[in-house]
Amino acid sequence: MKNLVFFSLQGNEKLSDRLALKMGAQKGKATCRKFPDGESYIRIHSHIKDKSVVLVCTLYRPDEQFLLLYFLCQTAKSLGAKIVCLAVPYLAYMRQDKAFNQGEGITALYFGKLISQSVDSIITIDPHLHRISSLSQVYQIPNIVILAGKEISEWILQNVDHPVLIGPDAESKQWVSDEARKTKAPYLVLQKIKSGDNEVKVSIPKVGQLNLYPIPIAQRFSGQIFQKP
């Protein structure tokens, strides 16, 4: 696909290269760096006029990534890109999908609006759709959701003997139980108690005594500190 060009933000190069190779697309060249005062510098070296551009960028730590991503999108459009698509393995700001307490913002909606105003379409993998049933409720642009369940269950069946699937909290039960059904494996769902945004206590089963191989099933472990209660 000569009219398809892949770009990646830092840390996403391997995935971007593999996707470009698989699709027979071009690998774009761009410079993204910081000035001493923290401002971003963007330069696209590849010819992209009238071409479709795919930006590969996980949105883990989105506050650090978004402005750079936005500038890259706008630069691509200013250079005549026909379409700018965001391929995002992890889609951020989906947990705050309702106001749980008085005065809270529904940041899933706000972030969806920002992304929708920046790119023409979005592709992501297993977004956190809990109280929101469809990504189209948040993103006002064409979107594709890729489900990784089949690949996960096939990998477990091919690589792990006697697995036990583990979900980190009650919300994960829907995914863990589905994978357990496909792999015919037992599963456990941990009880989670938050004492802050960065510290979480969970019940940890002694699966080693059961001669089972633990497989965590989660959309993303967000860096919390897990401690045995």
Buried (B, 14 or more C-beta within 10 A) or exposed (E): EEEBBBBBBEEBEEBBBEBBEEEEBBBBEBEBEEEEEEEBEBEBEBEBEEBBBBBBBBBBEBEEBBEBBBBBBEBBBEBEBBBBBBBBBBBBBBBBBEEEEEEEEBBBBEBBEBBBEBBBBBBBBBBBBEEBEEBEBBBEBEBEBEEEEEEBBEEBBEEBEEBBBBBBBEBBBEBBBBBBEBBEBBBBBBEBEEEEEEEBBBEBBEBEEEEBBBBEBBBBEBEBEEEEE
